[in-house]
Amino acid sequence: MPRTLHRTAAFTALAKALMSGARGGPSIGKRLAALPRMLMATAKGQYDGGMRVAMMAAATAYVVSPVDLLPEMALFVFGLADDAVMITWLAGAVLAETARFIEWEKQRDAVLPGSVVG
């Protein structure tokens, strides 16, 4: 059941992301432009997206893996179906996480560096 909820959430995030640019949210271009910044901030430990980025990297590795070509050749439609589901989940996850990262950047930039004098 939890796995189904995660898939549903990713697909819902994809649908919302595709429509949010028209409703005032970050456009897909802004989200994709934020991806390298998100990866760098995660690698530096500034952003807490480590596990989510790792899951997205694993999904990307699964889709581009040459080992996955054998089932696709043998089970053509069914072999491609798992890739289609994975790519859809990956797109939704990337768009949702980059939107979250953009919000994090806005909050981070709103905080003034310094110390409290009391």
Residue frames as a rotation matrix with the C-alpha (Angstrom) as fourth column:
MET 1
0.559 0.829 0.000 0.00
0.829 -0.559 0.000 0.00
0.000 0.000 -1.000 0.00
PRO 2
0.430 -0.418 -0.800 2.69
0.159 -0.837 0.523 2.60
-0.889 -0.352 -0.293 0.85
ARG 3
-0.644 -0.695 0.319 4.43
0.420 0.027 0.907 1.96
-0.639 0.718 0.275 -2.51
THR 4
-0.136 0.703 0.698 1.15
0.969 -0.051 0.240 2.74
0.204 0.710 -0.674 -4.29
LEU 5
0.757 0.413 -0.506 0.81
0.557 -0.812 0.171 5.96
-0.341 -0.411 -0.845 -2.32
HIS 6
-0.089 -0.870 -0.484 4.32
0.143 -0.492 0.859 7.04
-0.986 0.008 0.168 -3.31
ARG 7
-0.721 -0.124 0.682 3.56
0.667 0.145 0.731 6.37
-0.190 0.982 -0.022 -6.97
THR 8
0.301 0.917 0.261 0.27
0.936 -0.337 0.105 8.23
0.184 0.213 -0.960 -6.73
ALA 9
0.601 -0.135 -0.788 2.00
0.350 -0.842 0.411 11.17
-0.719 -0.522 -0.459 -5.06
ALA 10
-0.518 -0.852 -0.068 4.65
0.250 -0.227 0.941 11.30
-0.818 0.471 0.331 -7.79
PHE 11
-0.530 0.389 0.753 2.06
0.836 0.089 0.542 11.19
0.144 0.917 -0.373 -10.57
THR 12
0.610 0.757 -0.235 0.00
0.791 -0.599 0.124 13.87
-0.047 -0.262 -0.964 -8.80
ALA 13
0.211 -0.632 -0.745 3.13
0.234 -0.708 0.667 16.01
-0.949 -0.315 -0.002 -8.43
LEU 14
-0.750 -0.466 0.469 3.81
0.530 0.001 0.848 15.62
-0.396 0.885 0.246 -12.16
ALA 15
-0.032 0.832 0.554 0.30
0.939 -0.164 0.302 16.75
0.342 0.530 -0.776 -13.04
LYS 16
0.741 0.295 -0.603 0.47
0.558 -0.770 0.308 19.71
-0.373 -0.565 -0.736 -10.65
ALA 17
-0.161 -0.904 -0.397 3.93
0.299 -0.428 0.853 20.69
-0.940 0.018 0.339 -11.91
LEU 18
-0.656 -0.073 0.751 2.81
0.751 0.032 0.659 20.66
-0.072 0.997 0.034 -15.51
MET 19
0.238 0.854 0.463 -0.09
0.795 -0.445 0.413 22.99
0.558 0.269 -0.785 -14.67
SER 20
0.386 -0.029 -0.922 1.55
0.821 -0.446 0.357 25.18
-0.421 -0.895 -0.148 -12.01
GLY 21
-0.714 -0.697 0.072 3.44
0.644 -0.612 0.460 27.45
-0.276 0.374 0.885 -14.41
ALA 22
-0.471 0.632 0.615 0.13
0.393 -0.474 0.788 28.79
0.790 0.613 -0.025 -15.67
ARG 23
0.598 0.769 -0.226 -1.12
0.508 -0.145 0.849 29.28
0.620 -0.623 -0.477 -12.09
GLY 24
0.737 -0.310 0.601 1.79
-0.492 -0.855 0.163 31.32
0.463 -0.416 -0.783 -10.77
GLY 25
0.809 -0.504 0.303 4.06
0.051 0.573 0.818 28.49
-0.586 -0.646 0.489 -9.57
PRO 26
-0.159 -0.933 -0.321 7.59
-0.507 -0.202 0.838 27.99
-0.847 0.296 -0.441 -10.85
SER 27
0.602 0.338 -0.724 7.66
-0.797 0.200 -0.569 27.10
-0.048 0.920 0.390 -14.52
ILE 28
0.942 -0.268 0.200 9.17
0.274 0.962 0.000 23.86
-0.192 0.055 0.980 -15.75
GLY 29
0.494 -0.791 0.362 12.13
0.263 -0.260 -0.929 25.85
0.829 0.554 0.079 -17.11
LYS 30
0.218 -0.382 0.898 12.84
-0.799 -0.598 -0.061 27.36
0.560 -0.705 -0.436 -13.68
ARG 31
0.790 0.119 0.602 12.52
-0.500 0.694 0.518 23.95
-0.356 -0.710 0.608 -12.05
LEU 32
0.853 -0.499 0.156 14.94
0.509 0.727 -0.461 22.33
0.117 0.472 0.874 -14.49
ALA 33
0.308 -0.753 0.581 17.35
-0.080 -0.629 -0.773 25.26
0.948 0.192 -0.254 -14.11
ALA 34
0.421 -0.085 0.903 17.26
-0.887 -0.246 0.391 24.68
0.189 -0.966 -0.179 -10.32
LEU 35
0.978 0.045 -0.203 18.27
-0.026 0.995 0.094 21.02
0.206 -0.086 0.975 -10.71
PRO 36
0.189 -0.972 -0.138 22.08
0.431 0.209 -0.878 21.59
0.882 0.106 0.458 -10.83
ARG 37
-0.286 -0.244 0.927 21.87
-0.601 -0.707 -0.372 24.01
0.746 -0.663 0.056 -7.88
MET 38
0.659 0.611 0.440 19.84
-0.736 0.400 0.546 21.45
0.158 -0.683 0.713 -5.95
LEU 39
0.819 -0.400 -0.412 22.38
0.315 0.913 -0.259 18.71
0.480 0.082 0.873 -6.64
MET 40
-0.184 -0.937 0.298 25.27
0.173 -0.329 -0.928 20.94
0.968 -0.119 0.223 -5.54
ALA 41
-0.107 0.215 0.971 23.49
-0.848 -0.529 0.023 22.08
0.518 -0.821 0.239 -2.36
THR 42
0.899 0.435 0.042 22.66
-0.405 0.793 0.455 18.46
0.164 -0.426 0.890 -1.55
ALA 43
0.514 -0.786 -0.343 26.26
0.468 0.592 -0.656 17.35
0.719 0.177 0.672 -2.17
LYS 44
-0.413 -0.685 0.600 27.52
-0.107 -0.618 -0.779 20.14
0.904 -0.386 0.182 0.12
GLY 45
-0.549 0.263 -0.794 25.05
0.783 0.494 -0.377 19.13
0.293 -0.829 -0.477 2.84
GLN 46
-0.980 0.200 -0.022 23.21
-0.185 -0.937 -0.297 22.46
-0.080 -0.286 0.955 2.74
TYR 47
-0.169 0.955 -0.243 19.94
-0.941 -0.083 0.327 21.00
0.292 0.284 0.913 1.43
ASP 48
-0.397 0.051 0.916 18.22
-0.650 0.689 -0.321 18.02
-0.648 -0.723 -0.240 3.02
GLY 49
0.532 0.701 -0.475 17.30
-0.818 0.282 -0.501 16.27
-0.218 0.655 0.724 -0.24
GLY 50
-0.454 -0.890 0.033 19.90
-0.851 0.444 0.280 13.49
-0.264 0.099 -0.959 -0.01
MET 51
-0.558 0.280 0.781 17.58
0.077 0.955 -0.288 10.49
-0.826 -0.100 -0.555 0.07
ARG 52
0.562 0.824 -0.075 15.23
0.044 -0.121 -0.992 11.93
-0.826 0.554 -0.104 -2.54
VAL 53
0.363 -0.532 -0.765 18.13
-0.911 -0.375 -0.172 12.73
-0.196 0.759 -0.621 -4.87
ALA 54
-0.689 -0.626 0.366 19.48
-0.570 0.779 0.262 9.21
-0.449 -0.028 -0.893 -4.34
MET 55
-0.103 0.743 0.661 16.09
0.263 0.661 -0.702 7.72
-0.959 0.102 -0.264 -5.28
MET 56
0.771 0.359 -0.526 15.98
-0.343 -0.462 -0.818 9.87
-0.537 0.811 -0.233 -8.42
ALA 57
-0.114 -0.897 -0.428 19.52
-0.979 0.028 0.201 8.76
-0.168 0.441 -0.881 -9.32
ALA 58
-0.668 -0.082 0.740 18.56
-0.161 0.986 -0.036 5.11
-0.727 -0.144 -0.672 -8.80
ALA 59
0.399 0.885 0.240 15.50
0.189 0.176 -0.966 5.55
-0.897 0.431 -0.097 -11.02
THR 60
0.592 -0.275 -0.757 17.64
-0.758 -0.510 -0.408 7.15
-0.274 0.815 -0.510 -13.72
ALA 61
-0.529 -0.844 0.083 20.17
-0.789 0.526 0.317 4.31
-0.312 0.103 -0.945 -13.50
TYR 62
-0.309 0.506 0.806 17.34
0.108 0.860 -0.499 1.77
-0.945 -0.067 -0.320 -13.79
VAL 63
0.713 0.670 -0.208 15.94
-0.086 -0.210 -0.974 3.39
-0.696 0.712 -0.092 -16.92
VAL 64
0.564 -0.543 -0.622 19.29
-0.825 -0.332 -0.457 3.73
0.041 0.771 -0.635 -18.73
SER 65
-0.066 -0.617 0.784 20.68
-0.600 0.652 0.463 0.37
-0.797 -0.440 -0.414 -17.55
PRO 66
-0.354 -0.112 -0.929 21.67
-0.897 0.323 0.303 -1.94
0.266 0.940 -0.214 -20.43
VAL 67
-0.989 0.030 0.148 20.63
-0.032 0.916 -0.400 -4.92
-0.147 -0.400 -0.905 -18.27
ASP 68
-0.268 0.961 -0.069 17.03
-0.131 -0.107 -0.986 -3.75
-0.954 -0.255 0.155 -18.65
LEU 69
-0.332 0.107 -0.937 17.24
-0.923 -0.241 0.300 -4.17
-0.194 0.965 0.179 -22.45
LEU 70
-0.979 -0.099 -0.179 16.80
-0.141 0.961 0.240 -7.96
0.149 0.260 -0.954 -22.30
PRO 71
-0.516 0.857 0.017 13.29
0.536 0.337 -0.774 -7.92
-0.669 -0.390 -0.633 -20.78
GLU 72
-0.030 0.509 -0.860 12.32
-0.443 -0.778 -0.445 -5.14
-0.896 0.368 0.249 -23.17
MET 73
-0.594 -0.228 -0.772 13.36
-0.804 0.203 0.559 -7.19
0.029 0.952 -0.304 -26.19
ALA 74
-0.971 0.180 -0.156 11.67
0.180 0.984 0.014 -10.36
0.156 -0.014 -0.988 -24.93
LEU 75
-0.299 0.899 -0.320 8.49
0.894 0.147 -0.422 -8.79
-0.333 -0.413 -0.848 -23.52
PHE 76
-0.603 -0.185 0.776 8.31
0.627 -0.711 0.318 -5.72
0.494 0.678 0.545 -25.75
VAL 77
0.086 0.716 0.692 5.15
0.010 -0.695 0.719 -3.97
0.996 -0.055 -0.067 -24.46
PHE 78
0.896 0.275 -0.349 5.46
0.313 0.168 0.935 -5.20
0.316 -0.947 0.064 -20.87
GLY 79
0.067 -0.962 -0.266 9.18
0.997 0.056 0.050 -4.51
-0.033 -0.268 0.963 -20.84
LEU 80
-0.612 -0.255 0.748 8.58
0.429 -0.902 0.044 -0.93
0.664 0.348 0.662 -21.93
ALA 81
0.437 0.880 0.184 5.68
0.247 -0.314 0.917 -0.44
0.865 -0.356 -0.355 -19.51
ASP 82
0.572 -0.265 -0.776 7.91
0.814 0.064 0.578 -0.57
-0.104 -0.962 0.252 -16.43
ASP 83
-0.585 -0.804 0.100 10.20
0.809 -0.572 0.135 2.03
-0.051 0.160 0.986 -18.01
ALA 84
-0.304 0.558 0.772 7.23
0.292 -0.716 0.633 4.27
0.907 0.418 0.055 -18.81
VAL 85
0.760 0.572 -0.309 6.03
0.431 -0.088 0.898 4.09
0.486 -0.816 -0.313 -15.20
MET 86
0.216 -0.768 -0.602 9.54
0.922 -0.043 0.385 4.75
-0.321 -0.638 0.699 -13.91
ILE 87
-0.685 -0.472 0.555 10.08
0.663 -0.719 0.208 7.72
0.301 0.511 0.805 -16.25
THR 88
0.134 0.823 0.552 6.74
0.223 -0.568 0.792 9.21
0.966 0.017 -0.260 -15.27
TRP 89
0.787 0.094 -0.610 7.53
0.610 0.036 0.792 8.79
0.096 -0.995 -0.029 -11.58
LEU 90
-0.185 -0.963 -0.198 11.01
0.953 -0.225 0.202 10.27
-0.239 -0.151 0.959 -12.13
ALA 91
-0.510 0.053 0.859 9.62
0.462 -0.825 0.325 13.31
0.726 0.562 0.396 -13.94
GLY 92
0.565 0.800 0.202 7.10
0.185 -0.362 0.914 13.92
0.804 -0.479 -0.353 -11.16
ALA 93
0.632 -0.394 -0.668 9.72
0.763 0.166 0.625 13.45
-0.135 -0.904 0.405 -8.45
VAL 94
-0.474 -0.854 0.216 12.20
0.880 -0.471 0.069 15.81
0.043 0.223 0.974 -10.13
LEU 95
-0.300 0.420 0.856 9.57
0.247 -0.833 0.495 18.50
0.922 0.360 0.146 -10.69
ALA 96
0.772 0.618 -0.147 8.22
0.268 -0.107 0.958 18.20
0.577 -0.779 -0.248 -7.14
GLU 97
0.423 -0.680 -0.599 11.67
0.873 0.128 0.471 18.21
-0.243 -0.722 0.648 -5.54
THR 98
-0.594 -0.640 0.488 12.92
0.748 -0.663 0.041 21.16
0.297 0.389 0.872 -7.58
ALA 99
0.169 0.713 0.680 9.80
0.121 -0.700 0.704 23.12
0.978 -0.036 -0.205 -6.58
ARG 100
0.872 0.099 -0.479 10.56
0.467 0.127 0.875 22.28
0.147 -0.987 0.065 -2.95
PHE 101
-0.061 -0.986 -0.154 14.18
0.984 -0.085 0.155 23.34
-0.166 -0.142 0.976 -3.48
ILE 102
-0.395 -0.031 0.918 13.14
0.472 -0.864 0.174 26.68
0.788 0.502 0.356 -5.01
GLU 103
0.687 0.679 0.260 10.99
0.055 -0.405 0.913 27.36
0.725 -0.613 -0.316 -1.95
TRP 104
0.641 -0.541 -0.544 13.93
0.747 0.280 0.603 26.41
-0.174 -0.793 0.584 0.28
GLU 105
-0.391 -0.815 0.428 16.17
0.884 -0.462 -0.070 28.86
0.255 0.351 0.901 -1.61
LYS 106
0.035 0.488 0.872 13.63
0.155 -0.865 0.478 31.66
0.987 0.119 -0.106 -1.12
GLN 107
0.934 0.331 -0.135 13.45
0.157 -0.040 0.987 30.99
0.321 -0.943 -0.090 2.62
ARG 108
0.312 -0.905 -0.288 17.23
0.930 0.229 0.287 30.70
-0.194 -0.357 0.914 2.90
ASP 109
-0.448 -0.503 0.739 17.75
0.710 -0.703 -0.048 34.00
0.544 0.503 0.672 1.06
ALA 110
0.403 0.700 0.590 15.20
0.109 -0.677 0.728 35.74
0.909 -0.229 -0.349 3.30
VAL 111
0.852 -0.165 -0.498 17.25
0.520 0.146 0.842 35.01
-0.066 -0.975 0.210 6.42
LEU 112
0.695 -0.641 0.327 19.95
-0.464 -0.746 -0.478 37.57
0.550 0.180 -0.815 7.22
PRO 113
0.281 -0.668 -0.689 23.27
0.597 0.684 -0.419 36.09
0.751 -0.294 0.591 8.30
GLY 114
-0.214 -0.423 0.881 24.62
-0.485 -0.737 -0.471 37.17
0.848 -0.528 -0.047 11.66
SER 115
-0.629 -0.006 -0.777 24.14
0.590 0.648 -0.482 36.54
0.507 -0.762 -0.404 15.32
VAL 116
0.490 0.865 0.110 21.57
0.463 -0.365 0.808 37.57
0.739 -0.345 -0.579 17.88
VAL 117
-0.699 -0.654 0.291 22.64
0.132 -0.517 -0.846 40.34
0.703 -0.552 0.448 20.23
GLY 118
0.292 0.937 -0.192 20.84
0.318 0.094 0.944 40.21
0.902 -0.336 -0.270 23.50
